[in-house]
Amino acid sequence: MRLHRSTLLATTLTLSRGACEAVQTAVPPVGELEPAPPMPTIPEPDAAAAWTPAGYRAEVVVKDLIYPSSVEFDDGGAMYVAESGFVYGDPAAPARVLRITQDGTLDVVAGGLNGPVTDLLWHDGRLYISHRGKISMLDPGG
C-alpha cells in the first residue's frame, strides 16, 4: 500500500492537533489557579537570640547588609563593613565598603569595587581592601 504525501501530511497534522488539544485541556485557565503561598519573610535581628558567655552581651549594630564579608575597626572606633558584592557586577548586590561611626552614622566609603570584596585591614591610618585579586588602599585624607 502506497500513501500519497498529502494523505501522510494530513494524518500527521491531525494527530499533532489532537495532541495539542489534549495538552491544552490539561492546563486550567489562569483565573482558576490557586493563589501562590506568601513568600517567607526574614525576621528582624534579635540580639537576645545570640548566646554569649557570662559578662558579655550581643547587640545589633547594622542590619540589611547584602553579602557582608569582612569587618574592621579604625583607630577612632569606626566600624568598616565590606559587602562582597556579586562577582559579575549585579547592581542589586554592589561590591562596596560601609563605615559606621560610633554615633550610628552610615556612609559608603568605597563603591564600584570589583567584587567580590574578600577582606579589610586597617593599618597605619589607612584601610586596605582586598577585592577580585587586587588590594586597594583607602586613604581617609583623600
Contacts in CASP RR format, 6 or more apart in sequence:
PFRMAT RR
TARGET T0000
AUTHOR 0000-0000-0000
METHOD contacts of the structure
MODEL  1
MRLHRSTLLATTLTLSRGACEAVQTAVPPVGELEPAPPMPTIPEPDAAAA
WTPAGYRAEVVVKDLIYPSSVEFDDGGAMYVAESGFVYGDPAAPARVLRI
TQDGTLDVVAGGLNGPVTDLLWHDGRLYISHRGKISMLDPGG
44 63 0 8 1.000
45 60 0 8 1.000
45 63 0 8 1.000
46 60 0 8 1.000
47 57 0 8 1.000
47 58 0 8 1.000
47 59 0 8 1.000
47 60 0 8 1.000
48 58 0 8 1.000
50 58 0 8 1.000
52 58 0 8 1.000
61 79 0 8 1.000
61 100 0 8 1.000
62 79 0 8 1.000
62 81 0 8 1.000
62 98 0 8 1.000
62 100 0 8 1.000
62 106 0 8 1.000
65 81 0 8 1.000
65 83 0 8 1.000
65 98 0 8 1.000
66 83 0 8 1.000
66 85 0 8 1.000
66 92 0 8 1.000
66 93 0 8 1.000
66 94 0 8 1.000
67 83 0 8 1.000
67 84 0 8 1.000
67 85 0 8 1.000
67 86 0 8 1.000
67 93 0 8 1.000
67 116 0 8 1.000
68 81 0 8 1.000
68 82 0 8 1.000
68 83 0 8 1.000
68 84 0 8 1.000
69 82 0 8 1.000
69 83 0 8 1.000
69 84 0 8 1.000
69 116 0 8 1.000
69 117 0 8 1.000
69 118 0 8 1.000
69 119 0 8 1.000
70 81 0 8 1.000
70 82 0 8 1.000
70 117 0 8 1.000
70 118 0 8 1.000
70 119 0 8 1.000
70 120 0 8 1.000
71 79 0 8 1.000
71 80 0 8 1.000
71 81 0 8 1.000
71 82 0 8 1.000
71 120 0 8 1.000
72 79 0 8 1.000
72 80 0 8 1.000
72 120 0 8 1.000
72 121 0 8 1.000
72 122 0 8 1.000
72 127 0 8 1.000
73 79 0 8 1.000
73 80 0 8 1.000
73 122 0 8 1.000
74 80 0 8 1.000
74 122 0 8 1.000
74 125 0 8 1.000
74 127 0 8 1.000
74 140 0 8 1.000
75 122 0 8 1.000
75 125 0 8 1.000
76 102 0 8 1.000
77 102 0 8 1.000
78 99 0 8 1.000
78 100 0 8 1.000
78 101 0 8 1.000
78 102 0 8 1.000
79 99 0 8 1.000
79 100 0 8 1.000
80 97 0 8 1.000
80 98 0 8 1.000
80 99 0 8 1.000
80 100 0 8 1.000
80 109 0 8 1.000
80 120 0 8 1.000
80 122 0 8 1.000
80 127 0 8 1.000
81 97 0 8 1.000
81 98 0 8 1.000
81 100 0 8 1.000
82 96 0 8 1.000
82 97 0 8 1.000
82 117 0 8 1.000
82 118 0 8 1.000
82 119 0 8 1.000
82 120 0 8 1.000
82 129 0 8 1.000
83 93 0 8 1.000
83 94 0 8 1.000
83 95 0 8 1.000
83 96 0 8 1.000
83 97 0 8 1.000
83 98 0 8 1.000
83 117 0 8 1.000
84 95 0 8 1.000
84 115 0 8 1.000
84 116 0 8 1.000
84 117 0 8 1.000
84 118 0 8 1.000
85 93 0 8 1.000
85 94 0 8 1.000
85 95 0 8 1.000
85 96 0 8 1.000
85 115 0 8 1.000
85 116 0 8 1.000
85 117 0 8 1.000
86 92 0 8 1.000
86 93 0 8 1.000
86 95 0 8 1.000
86 115 0 8 1.000
86 116 0 8 1.000
87 115 0 8 1.000
87 116 0 8 1.000
87 132 0 8 1.000
89 95 0 8 1.000
89 115 0 8 1.000
94 111 0 8 1.000
94 112 0 8 1.000
95 111 0 8 1.000
95 112 0 8 1.000
95 113 0 8 1.000
95 114 0 8 1.000
95 115 0 8 1.000
95 116 0 8 1.000
95 117 0 8 1.000
95 131 0 8 1.000
95 132 0 8 1.000
96 108 0 8 1.000
96 110 0 8 1.000
96 111 0 8 1.000
96 112 0 8 1.000
96 113 0 8 1.000
96 117 0 8 1.000
97 108 0 8 1.000
97 109 0 8 1.000
97 110 0 8 1.000
97 111 0 8 1.000
97 113 0 8 1.000
97 117 0 8 1.000
97 120 0 8 1.000
97 127 0 8 1.000
97 129 0 8 1.000
97 138 0 8 1.000
98 106 0 8 1.000
98 107 0 8 1.000
98 108 0 8 1.000
98 109 0 8 1.000
99 106 0 8 1.000
99 107 0 8 1.000
99 108 0 8 1.000
99 109 0 8 1.000
100 106 0 8 1.000
101 107 0 8 1.000
109 127 0 8 1.000
109 138 0 8 1.000
110 127 0 8 1.000
110 129 0 8 1.000
110 136 0 8 1.000
110 138 0 8 1.000
113 129 0 8 1.000
113 131 0 8 1.000
113 132 0 8 1.000
113 136 0 8 1.000
114 131 0 8 1.000
114 132 0 8 1.000
114 133 0 8 1.000
114 134 0 8 1.000
115 131 0 8 1.000
115 132 0 8 1.000
116 131 0 8 1.000
116 132 0 8 1.000
117 129 0 8 1.000
117 130 0 8 1.000
117 131 0 8 1.000
118 130 0 8 1.000
118 131 0 8 1.000
119 129 0 8 1.000
119 130 0 8 1.000
120 127 0 8 1.000
120 128 0 8 1.000
120 129 0 8 1.000
120 130 0 8 1.000
121 127 0 8 1.000
121 128 0 8 1.000
121 130 0 8 1.000
122 128 0 8 1.000
125 140 0 8 1.000
126 137 0 8 1.000
126 138 0 8 1.000
126 139 0 8 1.000
126 140 0 8 1.000
127 137 0 8 1.000
127 138 0 8 1.000
127 140 0 8 1.000
128 135 0 8 1.000
128 136 0 8 1.000
128 137 0 8 1.000
128 138 0 8 1.000
129 135 0 8 1.000
129 136 0 8 1.000
129 137 0 8 1.000
129 138 0 8 1.000
END
